């Protein structure tokens, strides 16, 4: 398998929950498994997490687990017939007070606050923007609308407001319960749906840390950027998170499809500048839900995200319910590897005018610079927290980075970092012994051979987080 820097996140579902299928997917290149808390019970997620850990171990790979919270359910209720066909020009009522099933004239709402969030003239987009309603008037609990863009509307479809402005909080009572479930199996990442501000992320972090304390665990947090209101607050949200997800589905509905590609590029660039991780998601290989190969446009989409510098590309229904979950991963891995070969390395330009306030960060940058100009075979970081590897991974370089850590939680977290292969290794408290052990570890895996030159970073005294203060260039014995 060609070496690949970009990571692959897959969503688990009925199509990918068989141990044999999951093992084939992991061998094909899965780095992170996403558990979607919008579906299934707590018990389902606990069982799936156990399956992932067991299967990854059998495949000899380390795979991170992402718990993706549902967030506020801004949806229509159910219909008596399961669905209705809305004709353009027809009148239709969204009724927060309605308890009986919906019909061609009206439907209830899961989100009872909607009448307070809209006014005449607003556009409401249902079912990912396939149906558009224009608000005529709001009377009490009733939103009276005219169908602008018609189609089939079925049970529990989502509602967005064009331009944003829905007041639903990012974290619901269900999310708080789900955080407890996710911490019981020590999910490595928790993805927060619909955050509007840094405060939403800070609250989520507090809840996660409290729920994870008894397991002595601290998950990393991903902000899913899918609301119009999140865009002006992007920098603050980034600072309060460990990673962001370019969640192109809901985001496109709120800001318009045409605005998303430029936003994607901006988000990826900003995340890298702030030393944060970024995932590009939604419809990347959509046609492969039912076809064995992707369209040319999908190939370009994945490749462009890689060329933009995304850490990871993600699947949703393609691997959760699609017919070809293993082939999706194989195709994605090939596209990523091919796109990476065409990347420009501009390290010298990256470092122009850069100032470092931290010793460990300047060591990380020194390792990149030296390894690039010396043509090293590998860059190796002995790391406790994973910070050194994260900093190194923010810059494009065609030299593989290997992060050796004694902590399994750190190893799993680094599974999402671009161009970083995380390996578990107990580290001696004695520096020279640790360096010799690291070389033996790399040689055993065929990463370096006698005579190869590699760069290695570590900290003295060994094992102190944030203590990286040494860079050594080594010719393997």
Order of alpha helices (4+ residues) and beta strands (2+ residues): beta-alpha-beta-alpha-beta-beta-beta-beta-alpha-beta-beta-beta-beta-beta-alpha-beta-alpha-beta-alpha-alpha-beta-alpha-alpha-beta-alpha-beta-alpha-alpha-alpha-alpha-beta-alpha-beta-alpha-beta-alpha-beta-beta
